[in-house]
């Protein structure tokens, strides 16, 4: 449903959407398994913050700008 809303909001797409369309999933959760304990509550999929970091670098955003983008952008 999120992808559908993003496509409606950005019919021409954007960098993040083009990356996903061209490359698919960039990071698999299994790639980060050793970095997380087996116990504890569920959290974000480990690949999500990695993708956010890559997109932050690609768009040359400061940490604050990236945090604002994550809060305010559906794409």
URDA-V670526 format. One record per backbone hydrogen bond with DSSP energy under -1.0 kcal/mol. CO is the residue of the C=O (numbers start at 1). NH is the residue of the N-H. E is the energy in kcal/mol with one decimal. If there is no record, write none. Layout:
BEGIN
co=[CO:CO]
nh=[NH:NH]
e=[E:E]
END
This chain:
BEGIN
co=[1:2:3:4:5:6:10:14:15:16:17:18:19:20:28:29:30:32:33:45:46:47:48:49:50:51:52:53:54:55:56:57:62:63:64:65:66:67:68:69]
nh=[5:6:7:8:9:10:13:18:19:20:21:22:23:24:31:32:33:35:36:48:50:51:52:53:54:55:56:57:58:59:61:60:66:67:68:69:70:71:72:73]
e=[-2.2:-2.7:-2.4:-1.9:-2.4:-2.5:-1.9:-2.7:-2.6:-2.0:-2.6:-2.6:-3.0:-1.9:-1.5:-1.9:-1.0:-1.7:-1.4:-1.7:-1.0:-2.3:-2.4:-2.3:-2.1:-2.8:-2.5:-2.2:-2.6:-2.3:-2.3:-1.1:-2.6:-2.4:-2.3:-2.3:-2.5:-1.9:-1.9:-2.2]
END
